[in-house]
Amino acid sequence: MGPVQELWKFDIDHSSQHDKTAIEQKLSKVGYKKIHLENQTVFLADKGMQLHFGAIAKGYAVDQAAKTLQ
């Protein structure tokens, strides 16, 4: 979601508005199916794609909470 997050700069300005075309253009650079792994190397299919690791810690936390609740 890195390219999309750049539109709003969530950490700075929460009031930005963007047109549908700009959003769709950025969304074309998002998706796990566009991440390729070869010989322990990560390749991104499209120029301008970004990896964003913010979800990893959240995913781990949810997994741990689910184990505790089970």
Sine and cosine of phi, psi and omega as CSV:
sin_phi,cos_phi,sin_psi,cos_psi,sin_omega,cos_omega
0.00,0.00,0.04,1.00,-0.03,-1.00
-0.78,0.62,-0.76,0.65,-0.01,-1.00
-0.87,0.50,-0.60,0.80,0.00,-1.00
-0.95,0.32,-0.64,0.76,0.01,-1.00
-0.88,0.47,-0.50,0.87,0.03,-1.00
-0.88,0.47,-0.50,0.86,0.00,-1.00
-0.87,0.49,-0.67,0.74,-0.11,-0.99
-0.99,-0.15,-0.29,0.96,-0.06,-1.00
0.73,0.69,0.87,0.49,-0.11,-0.99
-0.77,0.64,-0.51,0.86,-0.03,-1.00
-0.99,0.17,-0.14,0.99,-0.05,-1.00
-0.88,-0.48,-0.83,0.56,-0.19,-0.98
-0.77,-0.64,0.85,-0.53,-0.03,-1.00
-0.99,-0.16,0.05,1.00,-0.12,-0.99
-0.96,-0.28,0.02,1.00,-0.05,-1.00
-0.91,0.42,0.60,-0.80,0.09,-1.00
-0.84,-0.54,0.64,-0.77,-0.02,-1.00
-0.72,-0.69,0.51,-0.86,-0.02,-1.00
-0.98,0.22,0.30,-0.96,-0.07,-1.00
-0.86,0.51,-0.61,0.80,-0.02,-1.00
-0.89,0.45,-0.70,0.72,0.01,-1.00
-0.89,0.46,-0.67,0.75,0.01,-1.00
-0.91,0.42,-0.72,0.69,0.00,-1.00
-0.88,0.47,-0.61,0.79,0.03,-1.00
-0.88,0.47,-0.70,0.71,0.01,-1.00
-0.93,0.37,-0.64,0.77,0.00,-1.00
-0.90,0.44,-0.41,0.91,0.04,-1.00
-0.92,0.40,-0.25,0.97,0.00,-1.00
-0.97,-0.25,0.34,0.94,-0.05,-1.00
-0.84,-0.54,0.64,-0.77,0.12,-0.99
0.60,-0.80,0.73,-0.68,-0.04,-1.00
-0.90,0.43,-0.41,0.91,0.00,-1.00
-0.95,0.32,-0.19,0.98,0.02,-1.00
-0.99,-0.12,0.11,0.99,0.06,-1.00
-0.98,-0.22,0.83,-0.56,-0.05,-1.00
-0.88,-0.48,0.70,-0.71,0.03,-1.00
-0.92,-0.38,0.80,-0.60,0.04,-1.00
-0.63,-0.78,0.85,-0.53,0.05,-1.00
0.77,0.64,0.77,0.64,0.03,-1.00
0.87,0.50,0.47,0.88,0.06,-1.00
-0.82,-0.58,0.66,-0.75,0.00,-1.00
-0.99,-0.14,0.74,-0.67,0.07,-1.00
-0.84,-0.55,0.68,-0.73,0.06,-1.00
-0.97,-0.23,0.75,-0.67,-0.15,-0.99
-0.91,0.42,-0.58,0.81,-0.11,-0.99
-0.87,-0.50,0.62,-0.78,0.10,-1.00
-0.88,0.47,0.68,-0.73,-0.02,-1.00
0.99,-0.12,-0.13,0.99,0.06,-1.00
-0.95,0.31,0.41,-0.91,0.03,-1.00
-0.63,-0.78,0.56,-0.83,0.16,-0.99
-1.00,-0.03,0.65,-0.76,0.01,-1.00
-0.80,-0.61,0.89,-0.46,-0.12,-0.99
-1.00,-0.07,0.12,0.99,-0.02,-1.00
-0.87,0.49,-0.51,0.86,-0.05,-1.00
-0.98,0.21,-0.33,0.94,-0.06,-1.00
-0.88,0.47,-0.76,0.65,-0.01,-1.00
-0.90,0.43,-0.63,0.77,0.02,-1.00
-0.91,0.42,-0.66,0.75,0.03,-1.00
-0.89,0.46,-0.68,0.74,0.04,-1.00
-0.89,0.46,-0.70,0.71,0.00,-1.00
-0.87,0.49,-0.67,0.74,0.01,-1.00
-0.91,0.41,-0.68,0.74,0.05,-1.00
-0.85,0.52,-0.69,0.72,-0.01,-1.00
-0.92,0.38,-0.64,0.77,0.03,-1.00
-0.90,0.44,-0.66,0.75,0.01,-1.00
-0.89,0.46,-0.67,0.75,0.04,-1.00
-0.88,0.47,-0.67,0.74,-0.01,-1.00
-0.90,0.44,-0.68,0.73,-0.02,-1.00
-0.94,0.35,-0.50,0.86,0.03,-1.00
-0.93,0.36,0.00,0.00,0.00,0.00
